[in-house]
Each structure stands twice: as structure tokens, then as C-alpha cells.
Amino acid sequence: MQFFYLALIGGVSIFSLIVVLLILFGKNRRYLNALLSLGISGIIWYVIIYLLSASGYIRFFPDLFNKGLPFYYLIGPCFYLYMRGMIYPKYASFRKQDLWHLLVAVPAVCSVMPYCLLDDAAQQFVVDQIAKDRNYSFSGAKYIVGAWHWFAWPLTALVYTVIQFYLVKDASQTANLNNRDTKWMYKITVICGVIFGTLLTLNIAVLFDRTSASMILGSSNMVLFLCWCFLILGGVFFSNPSFIYADTIGVGENIARFDFGEIEEVKNEVVPKREEEIRSIPDLSLVNRLENFLEQSQLYLEAGLTLSKLSVAAAIPSYKLSEMLNNHYQKNFNAYINVWRIKYIVHRLEAGDHKFLTLEALANEAGFTSRNSFFTAFKKEMGLSPSAYIAAIKPALA
């Protein structure tokens, strides 16, 4: 098997793993991770269809052929919207205006409909022709999408990538991004730009010499170069895992954190840490911003508060907020918010409010949604149960 087949299969595996991780560990950032997953899925689908078409196995999968084009158009917009939301918290949740970016896929949907509406036998005939002669994909046949799409979708993705580049450039100067995050976003953007630019060049070459399509798509240096870029892009996504996967896993009091640093620490627990392995010093300006915001807004009293919502309200990027909670406070999101809630309840108890309100009423007012979670959090923070704490402070209240 040729190298680029192995490279593409490996790349598909890497990107599929990224999508799985985004789904499993991105509960506090569903919208942004959905955008990134959709963009990556478009890349995966494109590569799979290429592999099936190049090998002739597409004849066994007529239901997949000619249906992924709309997703190709969404790769660029989804990557751009994801980066924008990661940089600016106000864009981290769904906004109706974002739908305008998805309209680029509408012409593609219209183009694939004739094939999608064919019966099984007719679809099988089309893929059989492609399996026999790859040039048929660019023949302009009735149920093959227009050749102009192979020029239009990489160009659309490239335009969005250029816009994304300037977004990152501006943010590096105004959004308080650290060097590691800035470099990571630049790498992703530049590699995507190279991939889309090369795809555009490759497709133009095919469109101008359709009789040589099989040779150009099967063994050209540009295809080999794209394979390398595809693998590198997958690797770069893992070079800054905290940027994507730093959110806590699950809900409740005992939440495990997906922390690559801890894995490395266990692995090398008897070896002195290298300088680059030591956790970064927290940004005290962000720490003060968060604490002042919570003190003034009392947003922690809201039941069901999420990291994403706090990120938007406090104007702190969610990945920075998650890193700060994990590294500076050594707590997951729920545990950190519970500290503020318990602090609020203790203040109310010391003011004697328990004489007029039940503990359950105070807990609900503080944002706790169950009696058990309140009692567990209170004892963990204060070392006493709520009733024992009330008994301890009664002499002072008398």
C-alpha cells in the first residue's frame, strides 16, 4: 500500500480520536466543541471518500458518495467560529447571527440532491462508473456535482482561514493570550491555510486536465504533501491539549480532571521536573477579575451555573478559566462554585437567618439543587455538618 494511503488512514484515526475526546470531555463547551467536531468531521469525510474513490471501493458505499459536499463547505466557517469563541467569551455560545456563516453550504445541498433522490440501482450505477474510471467524477455527468464545486469549496475555506489568521493576530495583541496559546492558534491556522491552498491548486490542475485526473490525484507530489500536512495538523491539535480538553469531566463533588500534566507527573514522580513541566504562574489579574466579579454579581447563586456561562459573564475565555481553576485553586468548576455558595450560607447562618429559614431553603437560595450535595459540600468546606456548625455558633448569636 502506498505511503499516502497509510498516512490518510492514520490521519483519519487521529482526527476521529479528537472528535471522541471533544464529545467526552467538552461538556462545559458544547457549542464550540460541536463546531470543531463538525469541521473535523468534514475533513474526515473528504479523506474517506478520496480513499474509497482512489481504491475503487466506493462501489460498495453508494450511500456515502456525493453527499458530503455540504460538510466540506462548513470546514472553514466552523474552524473560524470555534477560534473566535475560544478567544472571545461572548461568542462562546450559539448566536443566531452565526447561522449566516452556514449558508455557504446551501448551493452544495442543492447540487447533491439529484443524486440523493436516485433509487438504489441508479446510485449503484454512478459509483460503478467511478470505480472503473476516476475521471468520471469530473465528467459533468447529470448526477455528479458540478466541477466548479471543487474550486469553490477550498477557496471558501481558504478565505475563512485568512480571516481567522487576522482574528488570531488581533487577539494576540488585545485579548491577553499567552504565547503558547497564540502559537497553537497560529499553527492550526497556517497549516489549514496550506492544506486548503494546496487542495485548491490540486483541484484546478485536475479541472484543466481531466484526462489525467487519476494520475494527478493518485501519485502527484501535491497529494503526498497534503498527506504530510494532514498528519501534522492532527499532531498539532494534541500539542496544546489543555486548550481543547481542559474542562472537567462529569458533574458532582468528586470530578476527575483531564490533566496531561498529572499523567506526566506520575510517570516521572522520582525524576526532578524540568522547567517546562512546572505549572505556569497564574495570571493574577484574571484571578482578581474572577473573584471581584463573583463578589459583586453573586452569579454563583444561580442553580445549574456552568463554566461556559461564567466564562461569558466574566469575560474570561473558558480555557483560561478552566486552567485557572485547575492550577491556581486546585479545584474543578463545581467544587470552586460550591466554595462561594458555602461562604454565602455561612454568612447567612452567622446573621441568624436560620431562625427564619430552613437549611433547605438557604441551600436552594445559594444555588444547590439537592439536600445531599449541600450537606456534602458544607462538611467538606467547613469540617462540620450544617446543624453542628449552627450549634457551634449559637453562643456567639445569643
Secondary structure by P-SEA (a helix, b strand, c coil): ccaaaaaaaaaaaaaaaaaaaaaacccccaaaaaaaaaaaaaaaaaaaaaaaaaaccccccccccccaaaaaaaaaaaaaaaaaaaacccccccccccccccccaaaaaaaacccccccaaaaaaaaaaaaaccccccccccccccccccccaaaaaaaaaaaaaaaaaaaaccccccaaaaaaaaaaaaaaaaaaaaaaaaaaaaaacccaaaaaacccaaaaaaaaaaaaaaaaaacccccccccccccccccccccaaaaaaaacccccccccccccccaaaaaaaaaaaaaaccccccccccaaaaaaaacccaaaaaaaaaccccccaaaaaaaaaaaaaaaaaaacccccccaaaaaaaaccccaaaaaaaaaaaccccaaaaaaaaccccc
